[in-house]
Amino acid sequence: MSDKNAGHQTSRFVVLVTMLGVFAAAPLRAVSPDIATTTRKVVLEKSGAGYRWKLTEAPVPAVGDRQVLIRVHAVGLNRGDLSMLEPDSDNERVGRVAASDAAGEVIAVGKQVKGIRKGARVTNTFFENWTDGRFSGERLAHAYGWTADGVLADYIALESTDVVPIPDELSYEEAATLPTAGVTAWNAVAGHRDIHPGDVVLVQGTGGVSTFATQFAAALGAHVIVTSSSDEKLLRVKGLGASEGINYKREPAWSERVLQLTKGHGADLVVDVGGTDTLDQSVRTLADAGTLSIVGGLSGYDGSISAWGLLKKAANAQSVFVGSRADYLRMNTFIVAHRLHPVIERVFPLEQYDEALKTLAAGNFIGKIVLTL
Ligand SMILES: NC(=O)c1ccc[n+]([C@@H]2O[C@H](COP(=O)([O-])OP(=O)(O)OC[C@H]3O[C@@H](n4cnc5c(N)ncnc54)[C@H](OP(=O)(O)O)[C@@H]3O)[C@@H](O)[C@H]2O)c1
């Protein structure tokens, strides 16, 4: 866990606050030369059939009328940051700014922006311009780091509708874990059905999405069962509220163990991050009228599920694609009410991005990996 509000304590912050007086008199579209003229940013370039990252310098972006300029302090990493480096014939990524989740401080505000002040602590949303309502496929063309430029830079300009205030209780590092993994887990656990105290929730794994899912389900009073490849990780998630753990390496037929542990009841909710290799057991694990939340594809996204496996229990399967800004705000309210803090295994400086990605790939962590800028 990182220090709370670490960004507030740096001398850089003090300098920045002193400089904010300059902004008060400066035209909103221009960035004061006294603050910064260039920003570091991490962009992708071709490497074989896939991509590698490189650190570049670019002008600090101008702030549009409906935008805010953010000094980024922390960037949360996701499994997706590894996928972004892989070949993808449908999505050319040369020159794209990396990463999806940033937390920082608003240092300039466009003249048509209302309700956001300089000095506000914010993160971005995962999708551009999904404020509320149902998902639509068009969103997929507007995902930070994936189909739109990402956020791994000292300065980023975002539409004011694509930022979310950081609760006072959370540090920049903690907040940087929320836009993708936090909101996804929130919708996987609380998005499709009410969880009642005593309901059984099965969570697969102990990574970013799964650790949030465990925390949210436990805070709702559920009986949480976690599967993991590691006994040590299972012990750690018990400290987050998990009631029981199953080592899926030692017990590959983990769905049978879930039925044993629950005296045949099964899981009222299953959060599936495994995909192809886990979906079949996830369906077997469901209780009558249970819900399968399809989230991840760690072993592939094109798995299949048995219609009869669902039908005979009148169960349902729903998928989650992160969520809207409104979902994010609801999650933040819950986080504050339940005094939750994201679990951060390690924080790396930007200069050690390679090391951070290697740690992510090795999977030898629970919760999240974060970069500081
Ligand atoms: N649908 C969406 O909106 C959405 C959003 C974010 C992420 N995702 C997807 O969700 C998945 C998880 O993402 P993440 O960022 O949380 O990844 P992560 O932080 O890297 O965590 C992955 C963890 O999953 C566990 N795992 C791996 N294979 C497993 C298996 N066969 N059965 C059970 N657990 C397994 C491992 O836990 P142990 O080490 O404990 O075994 C691993 O640490 C990825 O496929 C990602 O692309 C989807």
The ligand as a Gaussian input file, in Angstrom:
#p B3LYP/6-31G(d) Opt

LIG

0 1
 N      -14.127000      -7.051000     -19.420000
 C      -13.453000      -6.007000     -18.989000
 O      -13.957000      -4.886000     -18.994000
 C      -12.078000      -6.202000     -18.445000
 C      -11.444000      -5.168000     -17.745000
 C      -10.189000      -5.380000     -17.185000
 C       -9.570000      -6.611000     -17.383000
 N      -10.177000      -7.567000     -18.107000
 C       -9.567000      -8.889000     -18.283000
 O       -9.675000      -9.566000     -17.041000
 C       -8.568000     -10.433000     -16.881000
 C       -7.862000     -10.101000     -15.581000
 O       -7.282000      -8.822000     -15.706000
 P       -6.390000      -8.215000     -14.542000
 O       -5.942000      -6.879000     -14.992000
 O       -7.072000      -8.369000     -13.259000
 O       -5.148000      -9.225000     -14.601000
 P       -3.963000      -9.405000     -13.572000
 O       -3.946000      -8.299000     -12.592000
 O       -2.762000      -9.695000     -14.358000
 O       -4.372000     -10.707000     -12.762000
 C       -4.430000     -11.948000     -13.375000
 C       -4.620000     -13.011000     -12.281000
 O       -5.573000     -13.948000     -12.737000
 C       -5.316000     -15.197000     -12.151000
 N       -5.461000     -16.276000     -13.127000
 C       -4.722000     -16.508000     -14.214000
 N       -5.169000     -17.616000     -14.831000
 C       -6.200000     -18.061000     -14.077000
 C       -7.056000     -19.191000     -14.167000
 N       -6.948000     -20.081000     -15.152000
 N       -8.003000     -19.339000     -13.211000
 C       -8.112000     -18.447000     -12.218000
 N       -7.336000     -17.383000     -12.093000
 C       -6.388000     -17.211000     -13.006000
 C       -3.956000     -15.158000     -11.544000
 O       -4.181000     -15.181000     -10.143000
 P       -3.373000     -16.153000      -9.208000
 O       -1.947000     -15.729000      -9.367000
 O       -3.940000     -15.907000      -7.869000
 O       -3.586000     -17.543000      -9.681000
 C       -3.398000     -13.813000     -11.998000
 O       -2.619000     -13.217000     -11.013000
 C       -7.707000     -10.250000     -18.123000
 O       -8.077000     -11.228000     -19.080000
 C       -8.097000      -8.872000     -18.613000
 O       -7.862000      -8.710000     -19.985000
 C      -11.422000      -7.392000     -18.631000

